[in-house]
Amino acid sequence: MDILTHKILGLMNEAETKAWASLCGYKFWMFGYHAAAWVKYNQLLDEPLPNPFKELVKSAQGK
């Protein structure tokens, strides 16, 4: 793994952690901000990772 990929993965981990923490605190705007950051970082990878928010979105679509 190169340095850039390692840095991107670190930023993705931080964005995911902040997104879930924001959601737990009913800070929906901040959840969206950090979730969107995770998605943008994921687009920079050669092999994108599965979206950790996918099940949450599916649940919301069913309401």
Phi and psi restraints in degrees (range 20) as a CNS / XPLOR table:
assign (resid 1 and name C) (resid 2 and name N)
       (resid 2 and name CA) (resid 2 and name C) 1.0 -81.4 20.0 2
assign (resid 2 and name N) (resid 2 and name CA)
       (resid 2 and name C) (resid 3 and name N) 1.0 171.3 20.0 2
assign (resid 2 and name C) (resid 3 and name N)
       (resid 3 and name CA) (resid 3 and name C) 1.0 -63.5 20.0 2
assign (resid 3 and name N) (resid 3 and name CA)
       (resid 3 and name C) (resid 4 and name N) 1.0 -41.2 20.0 2
assign (resid 3 and name C) (resid 4 and name N)
       (resid 4 and name CA) (resid 4 and name C) 1.0 -63.8 20.0 2
assign (resid 4 and name N) (resid 4 and name CA)
       (resid 4 and name C) (resid 5 and name N) 1.0 -44.6 20.0 2
assign (resid 4 and name C) (resid 5 and name N)
       (resid 5 and name CA) (resid 5 and name C) 1.0 -62.1 20.0 2
assign (resid 5 and name N) (resid 5 and name CA)
       (resid 5 and name C) (resid 6 and name N) 1.0 -41.7 20.0 2
assign (resid 5 and name C) (resid 6 and name N)
       (resid 6 and name CA) (resid 6 and name C) 1.0 -61.0 20.0 2
assign (resid 6 and name N) (resid 6 and name CA)
       (resid 6 and name C) (resid 7 and name N) 1.0 -42.2 20.0 2
assign (resid 6 and name C) (resid 7 and name N)
       (resid 7 and name CA) (resid 7 and name C) 1.0 -65.3 20.0 2
assign (resid 7 and name N) (resid 7 and name CA)
       (resid 7 and name C) (resid 8 and name N) 1.0 -43.8 20.0 2
assign (resid 7 and name C) (resid 8 and name N)
       (resid 8 and name CA) (resid 8 and name C) 1.0 -62.1 20.0 2
assign (resid 8 and name N) (resid 8 and name CA)
       (resid 8 and name C) (resid 9 and name N) 1.0 -43.9 20.0 2
assign (resid 8 and name C) (resid 9 and name N)
       (resid 9 and name CA) (resid 9 and name C) 1.0 -62.6 20.0 2
assign (resid 9 and name N) (resid 9 and name CA)
       (resid 9 and name C) (resid 10 and name N) 1.0 -37.5 20.0 2
assign (resid 9 and name C) (resid 10 and name N)
       (resid 10 and name CA) (resid 10 and name C) 1.0 -64.4 20.0 2
assign (resid 10 and name N) (resid 10 and name CA)
       (resid 10 and name C) (resid 11 and name N) 1.0 -42.6 20.0 2
assign (resid 10 and name C) (resid 11 and name N)
       (resid 11 and name CA) (resid 11 and name C) 1.0 -66.2 20.0 2
assign (resid 11 and name N) (resid 11 and name CA)
       (resid 11 and name C) (resid 12 and name N) 1.0 -36.5 20.0 2
assign (resid 11 and name C) (resid 12 and name N)
       (resid 12 and name CA) (resid 12 and name C) 1.0 -65.0 20.0 2
assign (resid 12 and name N) (resid 12 and name CA)
       (resid 12 and name C) (resid 13 and name N) 1.0 -42.7 20.0 2
assign (resid 12 and name C) (resid 13 and name N)
       (resid 13 and name CA) (resid 13 and name C) 1.0 -62.0 20.0 2
assign (resid 13 and name N) (resid 13 and name CA)
       (resid 13 and name C) (resid 14 and name N) 1.0 -43.4 20.0 2
assign (resid 13 and name C) (resid 14 and name N)
       (resid 14 and name CA) (resid 14 and name C) 1.0 -64.0 20.0 2
assign (resid 14 and name N) (resid 14 and name CA)
       (resid 14 and name C) (resid 15 and name N) 1.0 -43.3 20.0 2
assign (resid 14 and name C) (resid 15 and name N)
       (resid 15 and name CA) (resid 15 and name C) 1.0 -64.3 20.0 2
assign (resid 15 and name N) (resid 15 and name CA)
       (resid 15 and name C) (resid 16 and name N) 1.0 -41.4 20.0 2
assign (resid 15 and name C) (resid 16 and name N)
       (resid 16 and name CA) (resid 16 and name C) 1.0 -64.4 20.0 2
assign (resid 16 and name N) (resid 16 and name CA)
       (resid 16 and name C) (resid 17 and name N) 1.0 -44.8 20.0 2
assign (resid 16 and name C) (resid 17 and name N)
       (resid 17 and name CA) (resid 17 and name C) 1.0 -60.2 20.0 2
assign (resid 17 and name N) (resid 17 and name CA)
       (resid 17 and name C) (resid 18 and name N) 1.0 -44.7 20.0 2
assign (resid 17 and name C) (resid 18 and name N)
       (resid 18 and name CA) (resid 18 and name C) 1.0 -67.5 20.0 2
assign (resid 18 and name N) (resid 18 and name CA)
       (resid 18 and name C) (resid 19 and name N) 1.0 -35.2 20.0 2
assign (resid 18 and name C) (resid 19 and name N)
       (resid 19 and name CA) (resid 19 and name C) 1.0 -63.6 20.0 2
assign (resid 19 and name N) (resid 19 and name CA)
       (resid 19 and name C) (resid 20 and name N) 1.0 -49.3 20.0 2
assign (resid 19 and name C) (resid 20 and name N)
       (resid 20 and name CA) (resid 20 and name C) 1.0 -64.4 20.0 2
assign (resid 20 and name N) (resid 20 and name CA)
       (resid 20 and name C) (resid 21 and name N) 1.0 -39.8 20.0 2
assign (resid 20 and name C) (resid 21 and name N)
       (resid 21 and name CA) (resid 21 and name C) 1.0 -63.6 20.0 2
assign (resid 21 and name N) (resid 21 and name CA)
       (resid 21 and name C) (resid 22 and name N) 1.0 -38.9 20.0 2
assign (resid 21 and name C) (resid 22 and name N)
       (resid 22 and name CA) (resid 22 and name C) 1.0 -64.9 20.0 2
assign (resid 22 and name N) (resid 22 and name CA)
       (resid 22 and name C) (resid 23 and name N) 1.0 -42.7 20.0 2
assign (resid 22 and name C) (resid 23 and name N)
       (resid 23 and name CA) (resid 23 and name C) 1.0 -63.6 20.0 2
assign (resid 23 and name N) (resid 23 and name CA)
       (resid 23 and name C) (resid 24 and name N) 1.0 -41.3 20.0 2
assign (resid 23 and name C) (resid 24 and name N)
       (resid 24 and name CA) (resid 24 and name C) 1.0 -62.2 20.0 2
assign (resid 24 and name N) (resid 24 and name CA)
       (resid 24 and name C) (resid 25 and name N) 1.0 -28.5 20.0 2
assign (resid 24 and name C) (resid 25 and name N)
       (resid 25 and name CA) (resid 25 and name C) 1.0 -95.4 20.0 2
assign (resid 25 and name N) (resid 25 and name CA)
       (resid 25 and name C) (resid 26 and name N) 1.0 14.4 20.0 2
assign (resid 25 and name C) (resid 26 and name N)
       (resid 26 and name CA) (resid 26 and name C) 1.0 58.8 20.0 2
assign (resid 26 and name N) (resid 26 and name CA)
       (resid 26 and name C) (resid 27 and name N) 1.0 29.7 20.0 2
assign (resid 26 and name C) (resid 27 and name N)
       (resid 27 and name CA) (resid 27 and name C) 1.0 -101.2 20.0 2
assign (resid 27 and name N) (resid 27 and name CA)
       (resid 27 and name C) (resid 28 and name N) 1.0 76.8 20.0 2
assign (resid 27 and name C) (resid 28 and name N)
       (resid 28 and name CA) (resid 28 and name C) 1.0 -66.2 20.0 2
assign (resid 28 and name N) (resid 28 and name CA)
       (resid 28 and name C) (resid 29 and name N) 1.0 -35.7 20.0 2
assign (resid 28 and name C) (resid 29 and name N)
       (resid 29 and name CA) (resid 29 and name C) 1.0 -62.9 20.0 2
assign (resid 29 and name N) (resid 29 and name CA)
       (resid 29 and name C) (resid 30 and name N) 1.0 -42.7 20.0 2
assign (resid 29 and name C) (resid 30 and name N)
       (resid 30 and name CA) (resid 30 and name C) 1.0 -70.1 20.0 2
assign (resid 30 and name N) (resid 30 and name CA)
       (resid 30 and name C) (resid 31 and name N) 1.0 -33.9 20.0 2
assign (resid 30 and name C) (resid 31 and name N)
       (resid 31 and name CA) (resid 31 and name C) 1.0 -58.4 20.0 2
assign (resid 31 and name N) (resid 31 and name CA)
       (resid 31 and name C) (resid 32 and name N) 1.0 -48.5 20.0 2
assign (resid 31 and name C) (resid 32 and name N)
       (resid 32 and name CA) (resid 32 and name C) 1.0 -60.8 20.0 2
assign (resid 32 and name N) (resid 32 and name CA)
       (resid 32 and name C) (resid 33 and name N) 1.0 -39.8 20.0 2
assign (resid 32 and name C) (resid 33 and name N)
       (resid 33 and name CA) (resid 33 and name C) 1.0 -61.4 20.0 2
assign (resid 33 and name N) (resid 33 and name CA)
       (resid 33 and name C) (resid 34 and name N) 1.0 -49.6 20.0 2
assign (resid 33 and name C) (resid 34 and name N)
       (resid 34 and name CA) (resid 34 and name C) 1.0 -73.7 20.0 2
assign (resid 34 and name N) (resid 34 and name CA)
       (resid 34 and name C) (resid 35 and name N) 1.0 -34.9 20.0 2
assign (resid 34 and name C) (resid 35 and name N)
       (resid 35 and name CA) (resid 35 and name C) 1.0 -65.2 20.0 2
assign (resid 35 and name N) (resid 35 and name CA)
       (resid 35 and name C) (resid 36 and name N) 1.0 -40.8 20.0 2
assign (resid 35 and name C) (resid 36 and name N)
       (resid 36 and name CA) (resid 36 and name C) 1.0 -65.3 20.0 2
assign (resid 36 and name N) (resid 36 and name CA)
       (resid 36 and name C) (resid 37 and name N) 1.0 -37.5 20.0 2
assign (resid 36 and name C) (resid 37 and name N)
       (resid 37 and name CA) (resid 37 and name C) 1.0 -62.0 20.0 2
assign (resid 37 and name N) (resid 37 and name CA)
       (resid 37 and name C) (resid 38 and name N) 1.0 -42.6 20.0 2
assign (resid 37 and name C) (resid 38 and name N)
       (resid 38 and name CA) (resid 38 and name C) 1.0 -58.8 20.0 2
assign (resid 38 and name N) (resid 38 and name CA)
       (resid 38 and name C) (resid 39 and name N) 1.0 -45.2 20.0 2
assign (resid 38 and name C) (resid 39 and name N)
       (resid 39 and name CA) (resid 39 and name C) 1.0 -62.2 20.0 2
assign (resid 39 and name N) (resid 39 and name CA)
       (resid 39 and name C) (resid 40 and name N) 1.0 -43.9 20.0 2
assign (resid 39 and name C) (resid 40 and name N)
       (resid 40 and name CA) (resid 40 and name C) 1.0 -63.6 20.0 2
assign (resid 40 and name N) (resid 40 and name CA)
       (resid 40 and name C) (resid 41 and name N) 1.0 -42.8 20.0 2
assign (resid 40 and name C) (resid 41 and name N)
       (resid 41 and name CA) (resid 41 and name C) 1.0 -62.9 20.0 2
assign (resid 41 and name N) (resid 41 and name CA)
       (resid 41 and name C) (resid 42 and name N) 1.0 -39.1 20.0 2
assign (resid 41 and name C) (resid 42 and name N)
       (resid 42 and name CA) (resid 42 and name C) 1.0 -62.1 20.0 2
assign (resid 42 and name N) (resid 42 and name CA)
       (resid 42 and name C) (resid 43 and name N) 1.0 -33.7 20.0 2
assign (resid 42 and name C) (resid 43 and name N)
       (resid 43 and name CA) (resid 43 and name C) 1.0 -68.1 20.0 2
assign (resid 43 and name N) (resid 43 and name CA)
       (resid 43 and name C) (resid 44 and name N) 1.0 -18.2 20.0 2
assign (resid 43 and name C) (resid 44 and name N)
       (resid 44 and name CA) (resid 44 and name C) 1.0 -82.2 20.0 2
assign (resid 44 and name N) (resid 44 and name CA)
       (resid 44 and name C) (resid 45 and name N) 1.0 -16.3 20.0 2
assign (resid 44 and name C) (resid 45 and name N)
       (resid 45 and name CA) (resid 45 and name C) 1.0 -78.6 20.0 2
assign (resid 45 and name N) (resid 45 and name CA)
       (resid 45 and name C) (resid 46 and name N) 1.0 149.5 20.0 2
assign (resid 45 and name C) (resid 46 and name N)
       (resid 46 and name CA) (resid 46 and name C) 1.0 -65.6 20.0 2
assign (resid 46 and name N) (resid 46 and name CA)
       (resid 46 and name C) (resid 47 and name N) 1.0 -38.7 20.0 2
assign (resid 46 and name C) (resid 47 and name N)
       (resid 47 and name CA) (resid 47 and name C) 1.0 -123.4 20.0 2
assign (resid 47 and name N) (resid 47 and name CA)
       (resid 47 and name C) (resid 48 and name N) 1.0 98.7 20.0 2
assign (resid 47 and name C) (resid 48 and name N)
       (resid 48 and name CA) (resid 48 and name C) 1.0 -59.8 20.0 2
assign (resid 48 and name N) (resid 48 and name CA)
       (resid 48 and name C) (resid 49 and name N) 1.0 148.9 20.0 2
assign (resid 48 and name C) (resid 49 and name N)
       (resid 49 and name CA) (resid 49 and name C) 1.0 -91.0 20.0 2
assign (resid 49 and name N) (resid 49 and name CA)
       (resid 49 and name C) (resid 50 and name N) 1.0 158.2 20.0 2
assign (resid 49 and name C) (resid 50 and name N)
       (resid 50 and name CA) (resid 50 and name C) 1.0 -63.6 20.0 2
assign (resid 50 and name N) (resid 50 and name CA)
       (resid 50 and name C) (resid 51 and name N) 1.0 142.9 20.0 2
assign (resid 50 and name C) (resid 51 and name N)
       (resid 51 and name CA) (resid 51 and name C) 1.0 -71.9 20.0 2
assign (resid 51 and name N) (resid 51 and name CA)
       (resid 51 and name C) (resid 52 and name N) 1.0 121.1 20.0 2
assign (resid 51 and name C) (resid 52 and name N)
       (resid 52 and name CA) (resid 52 and name C) 1.0 -72.0 20.0 2
assign (resid 52 and name N) (resid 52 and name CA)
       (resid 52 and name C) (resid 53 and name N) 1.0 -10.0 20.0 2
assign (resid 52 and name C) (resid 53 and name N)
       (resid 53 and name CA) (resid 53 and name C) 1.0 -100.9 20.0 2
assign (resid 53 and name N) (resid 53 and name CA)
       (resid 53 and name C) (resid 54 and name N) 1.0 3.2 20.0 2
assign (resid 53 and name C) (resid 54 and name N)
       (resid 54 and name CA) (resid 54 and name C) 1.0 -59.4 20.0 2
assign (resid 54 and name N) (resid 54 and name CA)
       (resid 54 and name C) (resid 55 and name N) 1.0 -45.6 20.0 2
assign (resid 54 and name C) (resid 55 and name N)
       (resid 55 and name CA) (resid 55 and name C) 1.0 -65.7 20.0 2
assign (resid 55 and name N) (resid 55 and name CA)
       (resid 55 and name C) (resid 56 and name N) 1.0 -35.3 20.0 2
assign (resid 55 and name C) (resid 56 and name N)
       (resid 56 and name CA) (resid 56 and name C) 1.0 -64.2 20.0 2
assign (resid 56 and name N) (resid 56 and name CA)
       (resid 56 and name C) (resid 57 and name N) 1.0 -42.5 20.0 2
assign (resid 56 and name C) (resid 57 and name N)
       (resid 57 and name CA) (resid 57 and name C) 1.0 -65.4 20.0 2
assign (resid 57 and name N) (resid 57 and name CA)
       (resid 57 and name C) (resid 58 and name N) 1.0 -43.3 20.0 2
assign (resid 57 and name C) (resid 58 and name N)
       (resid 58 and name CA) (resid 58 and name C) 1.0 -60.0 20.0 2
assign (resid 58 and name N) (resid 58 and name CA)
       (resid 58 and name C) (resid 59 and name N) 1.0 -41.1 20.0 2
assign (resid 58 and name C) (resid 59 and name N)
       (resid 59 and name CA) (resid 59 and name C) 1.0 -63.2 20.0 2
assign (resid 59 and name N) (resid 59 and name CA)
       (resid 59 and name C) (resid 60 and name N) 1.0 -42.5 20.0 2
assign (resid 59 and name C) (resid 60 and name N)
       (resid 60 and name CA) (resid 60 and name C) 1.0 -67.2 20.0 2
assign (resid 60 and name N) (resid 60 and name CA)
       (resid 60 and name C) (resid 61 and name N) 1.0 -34.7 20.0 2
assign (resid 60 and name C) (resid 61 and name N)
       (resid 61 and name CA) (resid 61 and name C) 1.0 -68.0 20.0 2
assign (resid 61 and name N) (resid 61 and name CA)
       (resid 61 and name C) (resid 62 and name N) 1.0 -25.6 20.0 2
assign (resid 61 and name C) (resid 62 and name N)
       (resid 62 and name CA) (resid 62 and name C) 1.0 -82.8 20.0 2
assign (resid 62 and name N) (resid 62 and name CA)
       (resid 62 and name C) (resid 63 and name N) 1.0 -3.0 20.0 2
